[in-house]
């Protein structure tokens, strides 16, 4: 028989095990956190039977465009997924991790109608990330314009990036991966492993950091990246944040500055797959940027959004990151550019979270990466 004091101790232990745990990161290293109990929400499925959905964007009338990695563009009208895919996209190579990837509206979409797409294409057995734009008319993309093509192409099926973000001045940022060929990320005459900055028409801005420098591709804005699958502009500060996959550990959250080298593969907090051996020269090197935050072990991040809506007022200014590996949603609290707390939500509730967006209605929308992927909405 348990005594009264023993019963109280058992109850206290159970209670503590359910308390939401936060971590104040030390040198950017985060540990495990439990799901939220004090910020309750419901999960509503908007669409299912999506084949490996990758990106989404919201049209002014409330309809939602969703990309499927095999190469299809879908539309959700008045809350219902339309059975017929939108036509008119260019040739897309659904190879390995590649295919039809991100989608974004021009900031002045209501005036010009431009929709931007990132996708994988190429010839023969050589592929790479490309970006183009078109207009949506009667379930078809028209007026197609190619804007960017990663060079050189390669046969690898890995590390294509790729997110599309516009800043306050309508510059277009394109995130790329190293294509699984790590030292390309340090070669400024190679697009792989870099962040690209262009005008909305694909031309190169005159103030890009490497403009008119011999042997350097002028569209590169920053470099030394492994595989950037999340990017978001903080609308309050105008600062661009990205995250990138590490190898075995060492996923990074980075704040972007023009012309900077973010280190991969010379410095990293990750290790070689399997062996756990060190990569490169360590974790720090003069002239190479440190991450604002990093994860060990790797969470395999994908998708990212700042929350500035009105439905979850306690979460305003927080940064949300999807996790493929751990099948959860990460919530980061910020103090300026410093991460001060992390909370992990929806562990094993939805599956691999590929994209995170905040809708114009203030709700949080998630895409799950699966053969029968879903678009879901989080609401109070």
Secondary structure, DSSP 8 states (H G I E B T S, - for coil): ---HHHHHHHHHHHHHHTS------BTTEE------SSS--EEEEEEEEESSEEEEEE-TTS-EEEEETTTEEEEEETTEE-SS-BB--------TT-SEEEEEE-TTHHHH--EEEEEEEEETTEEEEEEEEEEEETTEEEEEEEEEE-SS-BS--S-----EEE-TT--EEEE-B-TT-GGGGG-TTS-TTEEEEE-TTS---TT-TTTT-TTS-TTEEEE--SBEEEEEE-TTT--EEEEE--SBS-EEEEE--TT-B--TTTS-S-B-TTT--B-TT-S--TTB---SEEESS---EEEEEE---SSSGGGTT-EEEEETTTTEEEEEEEETTEEEEEEEE-TTTS--EEEEEE-TTS-EEEEE-STTEEEEEEE-
